[in-house]
């Protein structure tokens, strides 16, 4: 069985490659070069791991595809006043999209990655280590593709992964995790957006229309955001409650204000992975932010709406909402707007 492993230069993908090699699979390491600000050290670390494991190693240049599928999506979404989730699109269109298709054409049987997730009988399940679970970013991958996707560390906890890497003298055993946006690297979000969107000063007002300060552009802010607001009048803390792009206006509210809470949302780009389970369960669990506690909700696929059993705070349009039942990922969608 020929498997290609997405080597990012981190401990998770490196340990994944090690595990598959020890199981006797014929593996090849691939590093994806997707953006001009990628950390060159990551590519070098990936190459070192391939040398240590004595496996073939290649670099795929997908910069044009990444610009087209991920960067353009991010800019378009921010411009609309929404908050995009580029990691979801990266998994869907790059790692398990364009690259996945290339890998199969090249004769590989499966694609493996260092994601914290489990693939059991072609169903996507939460990782054993729920603190590191990454299924929130994988809901949009087509169901059929899970037949040829492997997550070698899905049954391990992060300390176990580092321990395995250390025991096998992998130089990335203690490497810090990358906290950036997908392949964007260490570039700050504001600096990234400045390359594509022109800053423009606008007003920050409260729910009664009182001007509290100014901002450099509505697209820098996320609904529910607290920090980074230029409000010096006191009386806070304030949270971003609403953005009005056409007026370059940000409306803020104090904690527990009704405008910060959402009971029902409209969802788009829905992808259902487990239709049979979905049909049986009237009430499912949902997550609308990564690592956020699961909340109970009802989903109406015909109307493309999700109604929370209890009103939820800081729901940001543009972000993903992912559906769960026990450990199974039932699917997900993109939050289009708040209804009530």
C-alpha positions as CSV (number, residue, x, y, z in Angstrom):
1,X,0.0,0.0,0.0
2,X,1.5,3.3,-1.1
3,X,0.7,6.3,1.2
4,X,1.7,9.9,0.8
5,X,2.1,11.8,4.1
6,X,1.6,15.5,4.3
7,X,4.8,16.6,6.1
8,X,4.4,20.1,7.5
9,X,7.6,20.1,9.4
10,X,5.8,19.7,12.8
11,X,5.8,17.0,15.3
12,X,2.3,15.7,14.5
13,X,2.8,15.0,10.8
14,X,6.4,13.7,11.5
15,X,5.1,11.2,14.1
16,X,2.3,10.2,11.7
17,X,4.9,9.3,9.0
18,X,6.9,7.4,11.6
19,X,3.9,5.4,12.7
20,X,3.0,4.4,9.1
21,X,6.6,3.5,8.3
22,X,6.8,1.2,11.4
23,X,3.7,-0.5,10.2
24,X,5.4,-1.4,7.0
25,X,3.7,0.9,4.5
26,X,5.5,2.3,1.6
27,X,5.3,6.0,2.3
28,X,6.4,9.2,0.6
29,X,6.7,12.6,2.3
30,X,5.2,15.7,0.7
31,X,5.6,19.3,1.8
32,X,3.1,21.7,0.3
33,X,4.5,25.1,-0.6
34,X,1.3,27.3,-0.7
35,X,2.2,30.9,0.2
36,X,5.1,33.3,-0.1
37,X,5.2,33.9,3.6
38,X,5.5,30.2,4.6
39,X,8.3,29.6,7.1
40,X,11.2,28.1,5.1
41,X,12.3,26.3,8.3
42,X,9.2,24.1,8.1
43,X,10.1,22.8,4.7
44,X,13.7,22.1,5.9
45,X,12.4,20.3,9.0
46,X,10.1,18.2,6.8
47,X,13.0,17.3,4.6
48,X,15.1,16.3,7.7
49,X,12.3,14.0,8.9
50,X,12.1,12.3,5.5
51,X,15.9,11.8,5.6
52,X,15.8,10.3,9.1
53,X,12.9,8.0,8.1
54,X,14.6,7.2,4.8
55,X,11.6,7.9,2.7
56,X,11.3,9.8,-0.6
57,X,10.5,13.5,-0.2
58,X,9.0,16.1,-2.6
59,X,7.8,19.7,-2.4
60,X,4.6,20.5,-4.3
61,X,4.2,24.1,-5.3
62,X,0.5,25.0,-4.9
63,X,0.9,28.8,-4.5
64,X,-1.4,29.6,-7.5
65,X,-4.1,27.2,-6.3
66,X,-3.9,28.5,-2.7
67,X,-4.2,32.1,-3.9
68,X,-7.2,31.2,-6.0
69,X,-9.1,29.0,-3.5
70,X,-8.1,30.3,-0.1
71,X,-6.6,33.8,-0.3
72,X,-9.3,35.1,-2.6
73,X,-12.0,33.5,-0.4
74,X,-10.6,35.2,2.7
75,X,-10.4,38.7,1.1
76,X,-13.9,38.3,-0.4
77,X,-15.4,37.2,2.9
78,X,-13.7,39.9,5.0
79,X,-14.9,42.5,2.5
80,X,-18.4,41.3,3.0
81,X,-18.1,41.9,6.7
82,X,-17.9,38.2,7.6
83,X,-15.2,36.3,9.4
84,X,-13.8,33.5,7.2
85,X,-12.4,30.2,8.3
86,X,-9.4,29.6,5.9
87,X,-8.3,26.3,7.5
88,X,-11.6,24.7,6.5
89,X,-11.2,25.9,2.8
90,X,-7.5,24.8,2.9
91,X,-8.5,21.3,3.9
92,X,-11.4,21.1,1.5
93,X,-9.7,22.6,-1.6
94,X,-6.0,22.2,-1.1
95,X,-4.9,19.3,1.1
96,X,-7.9,17.0,0.5
97,X,-8.8,18.7,-2.8
98,X,-6.2,19.6,-5.4
99,X,-3.4,17.7,-3.7
100,X,-5.5,14.7,-2.9
101,X,-6.5,14.3,-6.5
102,X,-2.9,14.7,-7.7
103,X,-1.7,12.1,-5.2
104,X,-4.3,9.5,-6.5
105,X,-3.3,10.2,-10.1
106,X,0.3,9.6,-9.2
107,X,-0.6,6.1,-8.0
108,X,-0.9,6.6,-4.2
109,X,-3.5,4.6,-2.4
110,X,-4.1,7.0,0.4
111,X,-3.2,10.4,1.8
112,X,-2.2,10.7,5.5
113,X,-1.9,13.8,7.6
114,X,-1.1,14.8,11.2
115,X,-4.7,16.0,12.0
116,X,-6.1,15.1,15.4
117,X,-9.1,13.2,14.0
118,X,-10.2,9.6,13.5
119,X,-11.5,7.9,10.4
120,X,-13.4,4.7,11.3
121,X,-15.2,2.8,8.5
122,X,-15.0,6.0,6.3
123,X,-16.7,8.1,9.0
124,X,-15.1,11.1,10.6
125,X,-14.9,11.0,14.4
126,X,-13.5,13.3,17.0
127,X,-9.9,12.6,18.1
128,X,-9.3,10.8,21.3
129,X,-7.6,14.0,22.6
130,X,-10.5,16.3,22.6
131,X,-8.3,19.3,23.6
132,X,-6.5,18.9,20.2
133,X,-9.4,17.7,18.1
134,X,-9.4,19.2,14.6
135,X,-12.6,17.8,13.1
136,X,-14.0,21.4,13.3
137,X,-11.8,22.1,10.3
138,X,-12.6,18.9,8.4
139,X,-16.4,18.9,8.1
140,X,-16.4,20.1,4.4
141,X,-14.3,17.3,3.0
142,X,-16.4,15.1,0.8
143,X,-17.6,11.9,2.4
144,X,-16.3,9.7,-0.4
145,X,-12.7,10.8,0.2
146,X,-12.5,9.4,3.7
147,X,-12.1,6.0,2.1
148,X,-8.5,7.1,1.2
149,X,-7.6,9.4,4.1
150,X,-5.6,8.3,7.1
151,X,-5.2,10.1,10.5
152,X,-2.4,8.1,12.2
153,X,-2.4,10.1,15.5
154,X,-6.2,10.3,16.0
155,X,-6.0,7.8,18.9
156,X,-3.1,9.5,20.7
157,X,-2.9,12.4,23.1
158,X,-0.5,15.2,22.3
159,X,2.0,14.3,25.1
160,X,2.1,10.7,23.7
161,X,2.9,12.1,20.2
162,X,5.8,14.1,21.5
163,X,7.0,11.1,23.5
164,X,7.0,8.9,20.5
165,X,8.9,11.5,18.5
166,X,11.4,12.0,21.3
167,X,12.0,8.2,21.7
168,X,12.8,8.0,18.0
169,X,15.1,11.0,18.0
170,X,13.0,13.1,15.8
171,X,14.4,16.7,16.0
172,X,10.9,18.2,16.0
173,X,9.8,16.4,19.1
174,X,9.7,19.6,21.2
175,X,8.9,22.0,18.3
176,X,6.3,24.6,19.1
177,X,2.9,24.4,17.4
178,X,2.2,26.8,14.6
179,X,-0.6,29.1,15.6
180,X,-1.0,31.1,12.4
181,X,-3.7,31.0,9.8
182,X,-3.3,27.9,7.7
183,X,-0.3,28.4,5.5
184,X,-0.1,32.2,6.0
185,X,2.7,31.7,8.6
186,X,3.6,34.3,11.2
187,X,2.2,37.3,9.3
188,X,-0.3,39.2,11.6
189,X,-3.9,39.3,10.3
190,X,-3.9,43.1,10.1
191,X,-0.7,43.1,8.1
192,X,-2.1,40.4,5.8
193,X,-5.3,42.3,5.2
194,X,-3.5,45.6,4.6
195,X,-2.0,43.9,1.5
196,X,-5.5,43.5,-0.1
197,X,-7.9,45.9,1.6
198,X,-7.5,49.7,2.0
199,X,-7.8,50.8,5.6
200,X,-10.6,53.4,6.1
201,X,-11.5,55.1,9.3
202,X,-15.0,54.6,10.6
203,X,-17.2,55.1,13.7
204,X,-17.7,52.8,16.7
205,X,-21.2,53.4,18.2
206,X,-23.1,51.8,21.1
207,X,-26.6,50.3,20.8
208,X,-28.1,53.7,21.4
209,X,-26.1,55.4,18.6
210,X,-23.6,57.2,20.8
211,X,-20.2,57.6,19.2
212,X,-17.5,55.9,21.4
213,X,-14.5,55.9,19.1
214,X,-13.1,55.1,15.7
215,X,-11.7,52.1,13.9
216,X,-9.4,51.6,10.9
217,X,-11.8,49.3,8.9
218,X,-14.8,47.1,9.8
219,X,-13.0,44.1,8.2
220,X,-10.4,44.0,11.0
221,X,-13.1,43.0,13.5
222,X,-15.2,39.9,14.4
223,X,-18.6,39.9,15.9
224,X,-18.1,39.0,19.6
225,X,-14.6,40.5,19.7
226,X,-13.7,42.4,22.9
227,X,-10.0,43.3,22.6
228,X,-8.5,45.8,20.1
229,X,-11.4,48.3,20.2
230,X,-10.4,52.0,20.3
231,X,-12.8,52.9,23.1
232,X,-11.6,55.2,25.8
233,X,-14.8,56.6,27.3
234,X,-15.0,54.0,30.0
235,X,-18.1,52.1,31.0
236,X,-17.1,48.9,29.3
237,X,-16.1,46.3,28.5
238,X,-17.7,46.4,25.1
239,X,-18.0,43.7,22.5
240,X,-18.6,43.9,18.7
241,X,-22.3,43.2,18.3
242,X,-22.8,44.1,14.6
243,X,-20.9,45.3,11.6
244,X,-22.4,47.4,8.8
245,X,-19.9,47.2,5.9
246,X,-21.7,49.6,3.6
247,X,-21.4,52.3,6.3
248,X,-18.0,51.1,7.6
249,X,-19.7,51.1,11.0
250,X,-19.2,49.0,14.1
251,X,-21.9,48.7,16.8
252,X,-20.7,47.6,20.2
253,X,-22.7,46.4,23.2
254,X,-21.9,45.8,26.9
255,X,-21.7,42.2,28.2
256,X,-25.0,40.4,28.4
257,X,-26.8,42.8,26.0
258,X,-29.4,40.9,24.0
259,X,-27.7,42.0,20.7
260,X,-24.8,39.7,21.6
261,X,-27.0,36.6,21.8
262,X,-28.3,34.5,18.9
263,X,-31.1,31.9,19.0
264,X,-31.3,31.0,15.3
265,X,-29.0,31.3,12.3
266,X,-29.1,30.7,8.5
267,X,-26.4,28.3,7.2
268,X,-24.9,27.9,3.7
269,X,-22.5,25.4,2.0
270,X,-23.9,22.6,4.1
271,X,-22.1,19.2,3.8
272,X,-23.7,16.2,5.5
273,X,-21.3,13.3,6.2
274,X,-23.7,11.0,8.1
275,X,-27.2,11.4,6.6
276,X,-28.6,8.3,8.3
277,X,-27.6,9.4,11.8
278,X,-28.7,12.9,11.0
279,X,-32.2,11.8,10.0
280,X,-32.7,9.9,13.3
281,X,-31.5,12.6,15.7
282,X,-33.9,15.5,16.1
283,X,-31.5,17.3,18.5
284,X,-27.8,17.2,17.8
285,X,-24.7,18.9,19.2
286,X,-23.0,21.8,17.5
287,X,-19.9,23.9,17.7
288,X,-19.6,27.3,16.1
289,X,-16.0,28.1,17.2
290,X,-13.0,25.8,17.5
291,X,-12.6,24.3,20.9
292,X,-15.9,25.8,22.0
293,X,-18.1,23.5,24.2
294,X,-20.7,21.6,22.3
295,X,-24.2,23.0,22.5
296,X,-27.6,21.4,21.7
297,X,-29.4,22.5,18.5
298,X,-32.1,21.6,15.9
299,X,-31.1,21.7,12.3
300,X,-33.6,22.2,9.5
301,X,-32.0,21.2,6.2
302,X,-34.9,22.3,4.1
303,X,-34.8,25.9,5.5
304,X,-31.0,25.7,6.0
305,X,-31.4,27.0,9.6
306,X,-30.0,26.0,13.0
307,X,-31.9,26.8,16.1
308,X,-30.0,26.6,19.4
309,X,-32.0,25.3,22.4
310,X,-30.4,28.1,24.4
311,X,-29.4,31.5,22.9
312,X,-25.7,31.6,22.2
313,X,-23.2,34.4,22.7
314,X,-20.7,35.7,20.1
315,X,-21.9,33.8,17.0
316,X,-19.8,35.2,14.1
317,X,-21.2,35.0,10.5
318,X,-18.7,33.5,8.1
319,X,-17.4,31.0,10.6
320,X,-18.2,27.3,10.5
321,X,-20.8,25.5,12.5
322,X,-20.1,21.7,12.8
323,X,-22.7,19.1,13.9
324,X,-21.9,16.1,16.1
325,X,-23.6,13.1,17.6
326,X,-21.5,11.4,20.3
327,X,-18.1,11.1,18.6
328,X,-19.4,11.2,15.0
329,X,-19.1,14.3,12.9
330,X,-22.4,14.6,11.1
331,X,-21.4,17.5,8.8
332,X,-21.4,21.2,9.0
333,X,-21.9,24.5,7.2
334,X,-21.0,28.2,7.1
335,X,-22.9,30.7,9.2
336,X,-24.5,33.1,6.7
337,X,-26.4,35.3,9.0
338,X,-28.2,35.6,12.3
339,X,-32.0,35.3,12.1
340,X,-33.0,36.0,15.7
